[in-house]
Amino acid sequence: MLQRLRRYRTESLADLRGYVRKKAPDLDVLFVPAVDLLFLLGLVEYHPKTDSFEYVGP
C-alpha cells in the first residue's frame, strides 16, 4: 500500500482499498489500522473533499 502511494502520490480511498483486496483479499481487515498507522507516522494526509490520501513522507 505504501509503495503504491509513493508511486502515485494521491489515491482515492476506494482505489487504495481495491488495490489491497486485489493483492491480498484476506488482509482487507487490516486496511483501516494500516492507514491509521501511516497517518500517525505522518506519511499520509487525508483529504475529505476528494476522499483521498496523499503521500507526504520522505
C-alpha positions in Angstrom: 0.0 0.0 0.0 2.8 2.4 0.9 4.6 1.5 -2.3 1.5 2.4 -4.4 1.1 5.7 -2.5 4.7 6.6 -3.1 4.3 5.9 -6.8 1.0 7.8 -7.4 1.3 10.4 -4.6 -2.5 10.6 -4.3 -5.0 7.8 -4.3 -8.7 7.6 -3.5 -9.9 5.5 -0.6 -11.8 3.2 -2.9 -8.9 2.7 -5.3 -6.5 2.0 -2.4 -8.8 -0.4 -0.8 -9.4 -2.2 -4.1 -5.7 -2.5 -4.6 -5.3 -4.2 -1.2 -8.2 -6.5 -1.9 -6.7 -7.5 -5.2 -3.2 -8.2 -3.7 -4.3 -9.9 -0.5 -8.1 -10.4 0.0 -7.6 -11.8 3.4 -5.7 -8.8 4.7 -8.6 -6.3 3.9 -9.4 -6.4 7.7 -6.1 -4.7 8.3 -6.7 -1.9 5.9 -8.0 0.7 8.3 -5.4 0.0 11.0 -2.6 0.3 8.4 -4.0 3.6 7.1 -4.3 4.8 10.7 -0.6 3.9 11.3 0.6 5.7 8.2 -1.4 8.8 9.2 0.0 8.7 12.8 3.5 8.4 11.4 3.0 11.5 9.3 3.4 9.6 6.0 0.0 10.3 4.6 -2.6 13.1 4.7 -6.3 12.6 4.2 -8.3 15.0 2.0 -12.0 14.7 2.8 -13.2 16.8 -0.2 -11.8 14.2 -2.6 -11.9 11.3 -0.2 -8.3 10.5 -0.9 -4.9 10.0 0.7 -1.8 11.9 -0.3 1.7 10.6 0.4 3.8 13.3 2.2 6.6 11.2 3.7 10.3 11.4 2.9 
